[in-house]
Structures are given as structure tokens and as C-alpha cells.
Amino acid sequence: MNKKSGTSKDAADKLVRGIKRKTRKQYSAAEKIRIVLAGLR
């Protein structure tokens, strides 16, 4: 009956996901096109 650790883990997981979303690289449209073309070669 250890529900507290489960909810604490859920909160920690949400925090980590939020940090990863904010630190994710933002690519411009030109950079995305370059990456796709490089992959097709």
C-alpha cells in the first residue's frame, strides 16, 4: 500500500518530460529540408 511513491514517481516523470520538451532543439524550415535531403542521399 505504498501509493505515495507511485505518485511521486509520476510527478518526477512529468517534470523530466517538461524539461526535455523545453530543451529540445528547434530546427528552422531550411534546416529541416537540409536534414531530409541528407537522409535521402
C-alpha positions in Angstrom: 0.0 0.0 0.0 2.7 2.4 -1.0 0.8 4.8 -3.2 2.8 7.8 -2.2 6.0 6.7 -4.0 3.9 5.9 -7.2 2.5 9.4 -7.4 5.9 10.9 -6.5 7.4 9.0 -9.4 4.6 10.2 -11.7 5.3 13.8 -10.7 9.0 13.3 -11.3 8.4 11.8 -14.7 6.2 14.7 -15.7 8.9 17.2 -14.6 11.6 15.4 -16.6 9.4 15.3 -19.7 8.7 19.0 -19.3 12.4 19.8 -19.1 13.1 17.7 -22.1 10.5 19.5 -24.2 11.8 22.9 -23.3 15.4 21.9 -24.1 14.6 20.2 -27.3 16.4 21.6 -30.4 14.2 23.8 -32.6 15.0 23.4 -36.3 14.3 26.1 -38.9 12.4 25.2 -42.1 15.6 25.4 -44.1 17.4 23.1 -41.6 14.6 20.5 -41.8 14.8 20.4 -45.6 18.6 20.0 -45.4 18.3 17.1 -43.0 15.6 15.3 -45.1 17.7 15.7 -48.3 20.8 14.4 -46.5 18.7 11.4 -45.4 17.5 10.7 -48.9 21.0 10.5 -50.3 
